[in-house]
Amino acid sequence: MSQHYSSVAVVGGGASGMIAALTAAEVPGRHVLLLERQQRIGRKLLATGNGRCNLTNRDAGPADYFGTDPSFAAYALTHFRSVDTQRFFAHLGLLTTTEPDGRIYPLSDSSNSVLDVLRFGLDRAGVELRCSFPVEEIQADRRGYTLRSGTEQVHAEAMILACGGAAGAKLGGVTDGYRLGKALGHRRSSLYPSLTRILTDPEYPRSLKGIRVQAALTLTRHGHVLARSSGEVQFTETGISGPAGFDLSRAVSFGGEGQMLHLQLLPFDEEAVFRLVQARQKQFPDLETSELFTGMLHNRLGRVVVKAAGLSAAAPLSSLSETELRSAAGQCTDFRLPVRGVDGFEAAQVTAGGLLTEGFDPETMQSKIHPGLFACGEVLDIDGPCGGYNLQWAWASGRLAGRLGA
Ligand SMILES: Cc1cc2nc3c(=O)[nH]c(=O)nc-3n(C[C@H](O)[C@H](O)[C@H](O)COP(=O)(O)OP(=O)(O)OC[C@H]3O[C@@H](n4cnc5c(N)ncnc54)[C@H](O)[C@@H]3O)c2cc1C
């Protein structure tokens, strides 16, 4: 039972740590201490969703998550669903709005609103905040946990490890949580950057830099499909980004050498695109081949597709053979980019991998090694796709950890 913990230290003032602290503080008389290594809490939260904070997703469910054992997340996610996140935040005073694709944002469209209501909530609940307090060492003894930062130390009967992951280094992503967990006897899996830019052969992306398209993406390796996604893709100097690209980055991280990215640039099959360009040839025989896709694709993209098909840009459409038209249609429905890897942790939104969940109880988030030690959020070996799923995991697991086994 939680009631016997009269003092709790939460390590990490990010999304999961804040909700865990708020939850732990619901028990009257309990002293809750929130320790944060940076000068203020919630720095990463402010940067989420491009400053809008996509705080959850209407459709988030256990089947959407990854990890060595993704089933670990099911209990937390089914006991604290996205409607519960909305309800929890409504109670703190936050209005939210759900976009047609299921992403949920603060109605103010500003992540500041999310952090503000959390800060006010922590203040009202009497949670003691200690910023610029990087926990460097934790010692477990019979009375609980002693946490040291430099020459200072604090003691608590129970503690919650909510240090986040290595992603978003500029926003404070560090590996402290893994190190602290390891020192307490927990093991971790390998760490990979996820929800990050995919690096490809840069020739075509470079000339398309800044263009956004809606596309269906397939990732293959030696002809085998590794993963698929669809949605917005943005071309960059070195490859692709955007939600649909981000969602494949995890598979790229794990996939090994020789991967290929296939982009379907129009929502039609090859035969349908062939018929479109054939009709276009009849309608505009004098048009330059470089303009074959004008009006169908972004004009720069259309020209690149023509180039990739090996067609002569200046020749009139009337000069194109059926084989050439089919080749152009094929490039449009299967535009290929050889994959070189992913951007590092600095640019990544989330860490794939973390403290192995086999060391924790999924119904309480309590360590199986140390009673009174709990963990939540990204430090654990659970991650989700783009679209509010990772914060939903942070809220759901943080809420559960904050109950301290009750
Ligand atoms: C740019 C960016 C955009 C994102 N956008 C979204 C989005 O829109 N929707 C979504 O669902 N997810 C998004 N994510 C992912 C999401 O932010 C994280 O998954 C989530 O914040 C994880 O919560 P957490 O509490 O586990 O870790 P964090 O929020 O990272 O918090 C961990 C905290 O612990 C502190 N800490 C670390 N070590 C110590 C220590 N030794 N002592 C004391 N404190 C310590 C850190 O400083 C940090 O404040 C985004 C991530 C990034 C980087």
Ligand as a Chemical Component Dictionary entry (heavy atoms), coordinates in Angstrom:
data_LIG
# 
_chem_comp.id                   LIG 
_chem_comp.type                 NON-POLYMER 
_chem_comp.pdbx_formal_charge   0 
_chem_comp.three_letter_code    LIG 
# 
loop_
_chem_comp_atom.comp_id 
_chem_comp_atom.atom_id 
_chem_comp_atom.alt_atom_id 
_chem_comp_atom.type_symbol 
_chem_comp_atom.charge 
_chem_comp_atom.model_Cartn_x 
_chem_comp_atom.model_Cartn_y 
_chem_comp_atom.model_Cartn_z 
_chem_comp_atom.pdbx_ordinal 
LIG C1  C1  C 0 11.431 18.145 -30.193 1  
LIG C2  C2  C 0 10.504 17.119 -29.590 2  
LIG C3  C3  C 0 9.162  17.153 -29.898 3  
LIG C4  C4  C 0 8.297  16.189 -29.361 4  
LIG N1  N1  N 0 6.969  16.283 -29.637 5  
LIG C5  C5  C 0 6.118  15.380 -29.098 6  
LIG C6  C6  C 0 4.720  15.506 -29.273 7  
LIG O1  O1  O 0 4.229  16.491 -29.874 8  
LIG N2  N2  N 0 3.921  14.542 -28.748 9  
LIG C7  C7  C 0 4.414  13.479 -28.040 10 
LIG O2  O2  O 0 3.650  12.639 -27.595 11 
LIG N3  N3  N 0 5.739  13.376 -27.786 12 
LIG C8  C8  C 0 6.589  14.305 -28.287 13 
LIG N4  N4  N 0 7.914  14.203 -28.016 14 
LIG C9  C9  C 0 8.388  13.112 -27.124 15 
LIG C10 C10 C 0 8.080  13.470 -25.663 16 
LIG O3  O3  O 0 8.463  14.801 -25.404 17 
LIG C11 C11 C 0 8.800  12.542 -24.699 18 
LIG O4  O4  O 0 8.560  11.203 -25.034 19 
LIG C12 C12 C 0 8.342  12.806 -23.256 20 
LIG O5  O5  O 0 8.664  14.125 -22.888 21 
LIG C13 C13 C 0 8.986  11.826 -22.282 22 
LIG O6  O6  O 0 8.630  12.187 -20.980 23 
LIG P1  P1  P 0 9.583  11.821 -19.752 24 
LIG O7  O7  O 0 8.993  12.423 -18.559 25 
LIG O8  O8  O 0 9.877  10.392 -19.769 26 
LIG O9  O9  O 0 10.960 12.547 -20.135 27 
LIG P2  P2  P 0 11.280 14.102 -20.250 28 
LIG O10 O10 O 0 10.061 14.851 -20.603 29 
LIG O11 O11 O 0 12.457 14.177 -21.159 30 
LIG O12 O12 O 0 11.691 14.518 -18.791 31 
LIG C14 C14 C 0 12.813 13.997 -18.133 32 
LIG C15 C15 C 0 13.323 15.039 -17.179 33 
LIG O13 O13 O 0 14.282 14.461 -16.321 34 
LIG C16 C16 C 0 15.331 15.376 -16.116 35 
LIG N5  N5  N 0 16.517 14.632 -15.694 36 
LIG C17 C17 C 0 17.276 13.782 -16.428 37 
LIG N6  N6  N 0 18.277 13.288 -15.689 38 
LIG C18 C18 C 0 18.147 13.818 -14.443 39 
LIG C19 C19 C 0 18.894 13.702 -13.242 40 
LIG N7  N7  N 0 19.993 12.945 -13.164 41 
LIG N8  N8  N 0 18.487 14.393 -12.155 42 
LIG C20 C20 C 0 17.395 15.187 -12.203 43 
LIG N9  N9  N 0 16.655 15.350 -13.338 44 
LIG C21 C21 C 0 17.038 14.663 -14.435 45 
LIG C22 C22 C 0 15.467 16.040 -17.493 46 
LIG O14 O14 O 0 16.154 17.264 -17.412 47 
LIG C23 C23 C 0 14.004 16.200 -17.893 48 
LIG O15 O15 O 0 13.458 17.407 -17.460 49 
LIG C24 C24 C 0 8.797  15.165 -28.522 50 
LIG C25 C25 C 0 10.159 15.139 -28.203 51 
LIG C26 C26 C 0 11.013 16.100 -28.730 52 
LIG C27 C27 C 0 12.488 16.069 -28.362 53 
# 
loop_
_chem_comp_bond.comp_id 
_chem_comp_bond.atom_id_1 
_chem_comp_bond.atom_id_2 
_chem_comp_bond.value_order 
_chem_comp_bond.pdbx_ordinal 
LIG C1  C2  SING 1  
LIG C2  C3  SING 2  
LIG C2  C26 DOUB 3  
LIG C3  C4  DOUB 4  
LIG C4  N1  SING 5  
LIG C4  C24 SING 6  
LIG N1  C5  DOUB 7  
LIG C5  C6  SING 8  
LIG C5  C8  SING 9  
LIG C6  O1  DOUB 10 
LIG C6  N2  SING 11 
LIG N2  C7  SING 12 
LIG C7  O2  DOUB 13 
LIG C7  N3  SING 14 
LIG N3  C8  DOUB 15 
LIG C8  N4  SING 16 
LIG N4  C9  SING 17 
LIG N4  C24 SING 18 
LIG C9  C10 SING 19 
LIG C10 O3  SING 20 
LIG C10 C11 SING 21 
LIG C11 O4  SING 22 
LIG C11 C12 SING 23 
LIG C12 O5  SING 24 
LIG C12 C13 SING 25 
LIG C13 O6  SING 26 
LIG O6  P1  SING 27 
LIG P1  O7  DOUB 28 
LIG P1  O8  SING 29 
LIG P1  O9  SING 30 
LIG O9  P2  SING 31 
LIG P2  O10 DOUB 32 
LIG P2  O11 SING 33 
LIG P2  O12 SING 34 
LIG O12 C14 SING 35 
LIG C14 C15 SING 36 
LIG C15 O13 SING 37 
LIG C15 C23 SING 38 
LIG O13 C16 SING 39 
LIG C16 N5  SING 40 
LIG C16 C22 SING 41 
LIG N5  C17 SING 42 
LIG N5  C21 SING 43 
LIG C17 N6  DOUB 44 
LIG N6  C18 SING 45 
LIG C18 C19 SING 46 
LIG C18 C21 DOUB 47 
LIG C19 N7  SING 48 
LIG C19 N8  DOUB 49 
LIG N8  C20 SING 50 
LIG C20 N9  DOUB 51 
LIG N9  C21 SING 52 
LIG C22 O14 SING 53 
LIG C22 C23 SING 54 
LIG C23 O15 SING 55 
LIG C24 C25 DOUB 56 
LIG C25 C26 SING 57 
LIG C26 C27 SING 58 
# 
